[in-house]
């Protein structure tokens, strides 16, 4: 089949390459000309897709990247994997809307369109479908297949990649569900059908809200435990020994990526707009997790105060800018907020991260460095924010004068754990 994947980021590129590998003729459409240029050169910017896989698909003639909407023409299946950001707490669906209008121009009877972008329940049928119908003159269900299948990409996960992770699928009618499921059955090991796009949309938000709320819970417990002189990490270890009824979550400097800082708020927004009620769990979790960078900064200030130093003029080395270990994804990373706070306080700030590329949404005042003995010895304080496996933790323990460890990766007399 001729497949168009709209959006070639962390979600769309793995999907596009996998579809090409099973034999489909795939167009990876993205309005970002620089992304298309990189892909055309066979260069990957997504950890889960190697440059070798891209080049192999291109050499086989099954994959081509394009920033021209005309190349979307003639598709049998189109999948939309575009961003869905929040602006002042309100969902920004313009990328979904633009994608629908583009695809509508090329939509043919019998084709299948799938939305993967995370959004509030009802988007597929109440927003996406009408735009496709208006631009094509066709009717969803009657003339073309339409469904929703939430993305479940976990960047850097060595066990649960795109193929291994079960894929939730849905359709606006039985024929659409079959078409959507048949497509994904070729790509992944397991598909999980649900009754309608609304259930699939809610399933995605439920997954991320569950994580968001539980991370907020342990973050708040960690703050209380410190004042109560309790080692929260030992308590979490002990609780984790229970083989049922408990799932381990750990404290950290905040949440990042596209999912946790944004997705639960989509559900909260929908509940408020449709029902006039507050989703209190999400609002409380947002409040706690959004303020963790400020809490980490206060902990560092207190550590300096006990040493009769000020943050202003002190040299601080941050370890990790990505929101998640072993990835280069810095979207919404709490490390970026912490670096901004410290820079505004006058800290002489440096940061080491072997995965995040230069200039990736990083404050230009921040000096990028390698993790070396010299950098550690020159720093008045080191803050471990993202526990990449590539870091030499023995080197840090040996040469750092003081470390605020937000991930409990270090030990020793000069280490203070979050």
C-alpha positions as CSV (number, residue, x, y, z in Angstrom):
1,X,0.0,0.0,0.0
2,X,1.0,3.6,-0.4
3,X,1.3,5.0,3.2
4,X,1.7,8.6,4.2
5,X,2.9,9.4,7.7
6,X,2.4,13.0,8.6
7,X,5.0,14.2,11.1
8,X,8.5,12.6,11.2
9,X,9.4,13.1,14.9
10,X,9.7,10.7,17.8
11,X,6.4,9.1,16.9
12,X,6.1,9.4,13.2
13,X,9.6,8.3,12.1
14,X,9.6,4.9,13.9
15,X,6.2,4.2,12.4
16,X,7.2,5.3,8.9
17,X,10.3,3.2,8.9
18,X,8.6,0.1,10.3
19,X,5.9,0.4,7.6
20,X,8.6,0.7,5.0
21,X,10.4,-2.4,6.3
22,X,7.3,-4.6,6.0
23,X,7.0,-3.5,2.3
24,X,4.7,-0.5,2.1
25,X,5.6,2.5,-0.1
26,X,5.9,5.2,2.5
27,X,6.1,8.9,2.3
28,X,7.3,10.6,5.5
29,X,5.7,14.0,5.2
30,X,6.9,16.8,7.5
31,X,6.7,20.6,7.0
32,X,10.1,21.0,8.7
33,X,12.5,21.3,5.7
34,X,15.5,20.7,7.9
35,X,14.1,17.3,9.1
36,X,13.4,16.3,5.6
37,X,16.9,17.3,4.5
38,X,18.4,15.2,7.3
39,X,16.2,12.2,6.4
40,X,17.0,12.5,2.7
41,X,20.7,12.4,3.6
42,X,20.0,9.2,5.5
43,X,20.6,10.8,8.9
44,X,18.5,10.0,11.9
45,X,17.7,12.4,14.8
46,X,15.6,9.9,16.7
47,X,17.4,7.5,19.0
48,X,15.0,4.6,18.3
49,X,15.6,4.7,14.6
50,X,19.2,4.3,13.4
51,X,20.5,6.0,10.3
52,X,21.3,2.5,8.9
53,X,17.5,1.6,9.0
54,X,16.6,4.9,7.2
55,X,19.2,4.3,4.5
56,X,18.2,0.7,4.0
57,X,14.6,1.7,3.5
58,X,15.5,4.4,1.1
59,X,17.8,2.0,-0.9
60,X,14.9,-0.5,-1.0
61,X,12.7,2.2,-2.5
62,X,10.1,1.9,0.3
63,X,10.7,5.2,2.1
64,X,11.0,8.8,1.1
65,X,10.9,12.0,3.2
66,X,9.1,15.0,1.7
67,X,8.0,18.5,2.8
68,X,5.7,18.8,-0.3
69,X,2.0,18.2,0.3
70,X,1.7,17.0,-3.3
71,X,3.5,13.8,-2.3
72,X,0.6,12.9,0.0
73,X,-1.5,12.2,-3.1
74,X,-2.7,8.7,-3.9
75,X,-2.4,7.3,-0.4
76,X,-4.1,4.1,0.8
77,X,-3.4,4.8,4.5
78,X,-2.5,8.1,6.1
79,X,-1.4,8.3,9.8
80,X,-1.2,11.7,11.5
81,X,1.5,12.0,14.3
82,X,1.8,15.7,14.8
83,X,2.4,17.6,18.0
84,X,-0.5,18.7,20.2
85,X,0.9,21.4,22.6
86,X,-0.8,23.4,25.3
87,X,-1.1,27.2,25.2
88,X,-2.0,28.7,28.6
89,X,-3.8,25.5,29.5
90,X,-5.8,25.2,26.3
91,X,-5.2,22.5,23.7
92,X,-3.6,23.7,20.5
93,X,-4.9,21.4,17.8
94,X,-3.8,23.5,14.8
95,X,-1.3,20.9,13.6
96,X,-4.1,18.3,13.6
97,X,-6.4,20.7,11.8
98,X,-3.7,21.5,9.2
99,X,-3.0,17.8,8.6
100,X,-6.7,17.0,8.1
101,X,-7.0,19.8,5.6
102,X,-4.0,18.6,3.7
103,X,-5.0,15.0,3.6
104,X,-8.6,15.9,2.6
105,X,-7.3,17.2,-0.7
106,X,-6.0,13.7,-1.6
107,X,-8.5,11.5,0.2
108,X,-10.1,8.8,-2.0
109,X,-12.9,6.4,-1.4
110,X,-11.7,3.3,0.4
111,X,-8.7,4.9,1.9
112,X,-7.9,4.8,5.7
113,X,-6.9,7.7,7.9
114,X,-5.6,7.2,11.4
115,X,-4.9,9.9,14.1
116,X,-2.2,9.0,16.6
117,X,-1.6,12.4,18.2
118,X,-2.5,12.6,21.8
119,X,-5.6,14.6,22.4
120,X,-8.9,14.9,24.4
121,X,-11.7,12.3,23.9
122,X,-13.9,13.3,21.0
123,X,-11.2,14.9,18.8
124,X,-11.3,12.2,16.1
125,X,-15.0,12.3,15.5
126,X,-15.8,15.9,16.4
127,X,-12.9,17.8,14.9
128,X,-10.8,15.5,12.7
129,X,-13.6,13.8,10.8
130,X,-15.5,16.9,9.8
131,X,-12.4,18.6,8.4
132,X,-11.6,15.5,6.3
133,X,-15.2,15.3,5.1
134,X,-15.4,19.0,4.3
135,X,-12.3,19.0,2.3
136,X,-12.9,15.8,0.4
137,X,-16.7,15.6,0.0
138,X,-16.5,12.1,1.4
139,X,-18.2,10.7,4.5
140,X,-16.2,9.0,7.3
141,X,-17.3,5.3,7.6
142,X,-19.4,5.4,4.5
143,X,-16.7,6.4,2.0
144,X,-13.4,6.1,3.8
145,X,-12.1,4.4,7.0
146,X,-11.3,6.5,10.0
147,X,-9.8,5.6,13.4
148,X,-7.6,6.5,16.3
149,X,-4.6,4.7,17.6
150,X,-2.7,6.4,20.4
151,X,1.1,6.4,20.2
152,X,3.0,4.6,22.9
153,X,6.6,5.4,22.0
154,X,9.0,5.2,25.0
155,X,12.2,6.8,23.8
156,X,15.3,4.8,24.7
157,X,13.4,1.7,26.0
158,X,15.6,-1.3,25.0
159,X,12.8,-3.8,25.7
160,X,9.5,-2.2,24.6
161,X,10.1,-0.7,21.2
162,X,7.5,0.1,18.6
163,X,7.0,-3.5,17.5
164,X,6.8,-5.0,20.9
165,X,4.4,-2.6,22.5
166,X,0.8,-3.5,22.2
167,X,-1.1,-1.1,20.0
168,X,-4.6,0.2,20.9
169,X,-6.7,0.5,17.8
170,X,-10.2,1.9,17.1
171,X,-12.5,2.9,14.3
172,X,-15.6,5.0,13.7
173,X,-17.4,1.8,12.6
174,X,-16.7,-1.9,12.3
175,X,-15.2,-1.6,8.8
176,X,-12.9,1.2,9.9
177,X,-11.8,-0.8,12.9
178,X,-10.9,-3.7,10.7
179,X,-9.0,-1.5,8.3
180,X,-7.0,0.2,11.1
181,X,-6.3,-3.1,12.8
182,X,-5.3,-4.9,9.6
183,X,-2.7,-2.1,9.0
184,X,-1.2,-2.2,12.5
185,X,-1.2,-6.0,12.6
186,X,1.5,-5.9,10.0
187,X,3.6,-3.5,12.1
188,X,3.4,-4.7,15.7
189,X,3.1,-7.9,17.6
190,X,-0.2,-7.2,19.3
191,X,-3.2,-5.0,18.6
192,X,-5.8,-4.2,21.2
193,X,-9.2,-3.1,19.7
194,X,-11.6,-0.9,21.6
195,X,-15.2,0.2,20.8
196,X,-14.7,3.7,19.5
197,X,-12.0,6.4,19.1
198,X,-13.2,8.0,22.3
199,X,-12.2,5.0,24.4
200,X,-8.8,4.9,22.6
201,X,-8.3,8.6,23.2
202,X,-9.2,8.2,26.9
203,X,-6.9,5.2,27.3
204,X,-3.9,7.2,26.3
205,X,-4.7,10.0,28.7
206,X,-5.4,7.5,31.4
207,X,-2.0,5.9,31.0
208,X,-0.2,9.2,31.3
209,X,-2.4,10.7,34.0
210,X,-1.7,7.5,36.1
211,X,2.0,8.1,35.8
212,X,1.7,11.9,36.4
213,X,-0.3,11.5,39.6
214,X,1.9,8.8,41.1
215,X,5.1,10.7,40.3
216,X,3.5,13.8,42.0
217,X,2.7,11.6,45.0
218,X,6.3,10.4,45.6
219,X,7.6,13.9,44.9
220,X,5.5,15.3,47.6
221,X,6.3,12.5,50.0
222,X,10.0,13.1,49.3
223,X,9.7,16.7,50.3
224,X,7.9,15.8,53.5
225,X,10.2,12.9,54.3
226,X,13.2,15.2,54.3
227,X,11.7,17.5,56.9
228,X,10.7,14.4,59.0
229,X,14.3,13.1,58.8
230,X,13.2,10.0,56.9
231,X,15.1,8.3,54.0
232,X,12.3,8.2,51.4
233,X,14.4,6.1,49.0
234,X,14.7,3.3,51.6
235,X,11.0,3.5,52.2
236,X,10.3,3.2,48.5
237,X,12.7,0.2,48.3
238,X,10.9,-1.4,51.2
239,X,7.5,-0.8,49.7
240,X,8.7,-2.2,46.4
241,X,9.3,-5.6,48.0
242,X,5.6,-6.1,48.1
243,X,4.7,-8.4,45.2
244,X,1.1,-7.1,44.8
245,X,-0.8,-3.9,45.2
246,X,2.2,-1.5,44.8
247,X,3.9,-0.1,41.7
248,X,7.3,1.6,42.1
249,X,7.6,5.3,41.3
250,X,10.6,7.5,42.4
251,X,11.1,11.2,43.0
252,X,12.9,13.4,40.6
253,X,13.5,17.1,39.6
254,X,10.2,17.2,37.7
255,X,8.5,15.7,34.7
256,X,9.3,16.3,31.0
257,X,8.7,15.1,27.5
258,X,5.5,15.7,25.6
259,X,3.4,13.3,27.6
260,X,3.3,14.1,31.4
261,X,3.6,17.9,31.4
262,X,0.8,18.2,28.8
263,X,-1.4,15.1,28.2
264,X,-3.2,15.0,31.5
265,X,-4.2,18.6,31.1
266,X,-6.0,17.7,27.9
267,X,-8.4,15.5,29.9
268,X,-8.7,18.2,32.6
269,X,-9.5,20.8,30.0
270,X,-12.2,18.5,28.4
271,X,-13.8,17.7,31.8
272,X,-13.9,21.4,32.7
273,X,-15.3,22.5,29.3
274,X,-17.9,19.7,28.9
275,X,-18.9,19.1,32.6
276,X,-18.0,22.3,34.3
277,X,-16.0,20.3,36.9
278,X,-12.4,20.3,38.0
279,X,-10.2,17.3,37.6
280,X,-8.6,17.8,41.0
281,X,-6.1,14.9,40.8
282,X,-4.6,16.4,37.6
283,X,-4.5,19.9,38.9
284,X,-2.8,18.9,42.1
285,X,-0.3,16.7,40.2
286,X,0.5,19.6,37.9
287,X,1.0,21.9,40.8
288,X,3.5,19.5,42.5
289,X,5.4,18.4,39.5
290,X,5.6,21.8,37.9
291,X,7.2,23.2,41.0
292,X,9.8,20.5,41.5
293,X,12.5,22.5,39.6
294,X,12.0,25.3,42.1
295,X,12.3,22.8,45.0
296,X,15.6,21.4,43.5
297,X,16.9,25.0,43.2
298,X,16.0,25.7,46.8
299,X,17.8,22.6,48.0
300,X,20.9,23.7,46.2
301,X,20.6,27.2,47.7
302,X,20.3,25.7,51.2
303,X,23.4,23.5,50.5
304,X,25.4,26.6,49.5
305,X,24.1,28.5,52.6
306,X,25.4,25.7,54.9
307,X,28.8,26.2,53.3
308,X,28.6,30.0,53.6
309,X,28.5,30.5,49.9
310,X,26.0,32.2,47.5
311,X,24.7,30.8,44.3
312,X,25.6,34.1,42.7
313,X,29.1,33.7,41.3
314,X,29.4,30.0,42.2
315,X,30.3,27.5,39.5
316,X,27.6,24.8,39.1
317,X,27.8,21.7,36.9
318,X,24.5,20.1,35.8
319,X,24.6,16.5,34.7
320,X,21.8,15.8,32.3
321,X,19.6,18.0,30.2
322,X,17.2,15.4,28.8
323,X,14.0,14.7,30.5
324,X,14.6,10.9,30.4
325,X,17.8,8.8,30.9
326,X,19.7,7.6,27.9
327,X,17.8,9.8,25.4
328,X,18.4,13.1,23.8
329,X,14.9,14.3,24.2
330,X,14.8,17.6,26.1
331,X,11.2,18.5,25.4
332,X,9.7,20.2,28.5
333,X,12.7,18.9,30.5
334,X,12.8,20.1,34.1
335,X,16.6,20.5,33.7
336,X,16.0,23.4,31.4
337,X,13.9,25.2,34.0
338,X,16.4,24.5,36.7
339,X,19.2,25.9,34.5
340,X,17.2,29.0,33.8
341,X,16.6,29.6,37.5
342,X,20.2,29.2,38.4
343,X,21.4,31.4,35.6
344,X,19.0,34.1,36.7
345,X,20.5,33.9,40.1
346,X,24.0,34.5,38.8
347,X,25.4,31.1,38.8
348,X,28.3,30.3,36.5
349,X,26.5,27.3,34.9
350,X,27.9,24.4,32.9
351,X,26.1,21.3,31.7
352,X,27.1,17.9,30.5
353,X,24.8,15.7,28.5
354,X,26.1,13.1,25.9
355,X,22.8,12.7,24.3
356,X,21.2,16.2,23.9
357,X,22.6,18.0,20.8
358,X,24.0,21.4,20.9
359,X,21.5,24.2,20.9
360,X,18.5,22.0,21.6
361,X,16.2,24.5,23.3
362,X,18.9,25.3,25.8
363,X,19.5,28.7,27.2
364,X,22.4,30.3,25.3
365,X,24.0,31.4,28.5
366,X,24.6,27.8,29.5
367,X,28.0,26.4,28.7
368,X,28.1,22.9,27.3
369,X,31.0,20.8,28.5
370,X,32.1,17.2,28.7
371,X,32.1,15.4,32.1
372,X,35.8,15.4,33.1
373,X,37.9,15.4,36.2
374,X,38.8,19.0,35.6
375,X,35.2,20.1,35.3
376,X,34.2,18.3,38.5
377,X,37.1,19.7,40.5
378,X,36.3,23.2,39.2
379,X,32.7,23.1,40.2
380,X,31.5,24.4,43.6
381,X,28.5,22.0,43.2
382,X,27.3,19.3,40.9
383,X,23.6,18.5,40.3
384,X,22.7,15.2,38.8
385,X,19.4,15.7,37.0
386,X,19.3,12.9,34.4
387,X,21.0,9.7,35.2
388,X,22.4,8.6,31.8
389,X,24.3,5.4,31.9
390,X,27.0,7.0,29.9
391,X,28.1,9.2,32.9
392,X,31.1,8.0,34.9
393,X,29.6,8.0,38.4
394,X,32.8,6.8,40.1
395,X,34.5,9.9,38.7
396,X,31.8,12.1,40.1
397,X,32.0,10.5,43.5
398,X,35.8,10.8,43.6
399,X,36.2,14.4,42.4
400,X,33.1,16.5,43.1
401,X,33.2,18.7,46.1
402,X,29.4,18.4,46.6
403,X,26.6,16.7,44.7
404,X,22.9,17.1,44.8
405,X,21.7,13.8,43.5
406,X,18.2,14.0,42.2
407,X,18.2,10.3,41.0
408,X,19.8,8.4,43.8
409,X,22.6,7.2,41.6
410,X,25.5,8.2,43.8
411,X,26.8,7.6,47.3
412,X,29.5,9.0,49.6
413,X,30.1,11.7,52.2
414,X,29.7,14.6,49.7
415,X,26.5,13.4,48.2
416,X,23.1,14.8,49.2
417,X,20.1,12.9,47.7
418,X,16.9,14.5,46.7
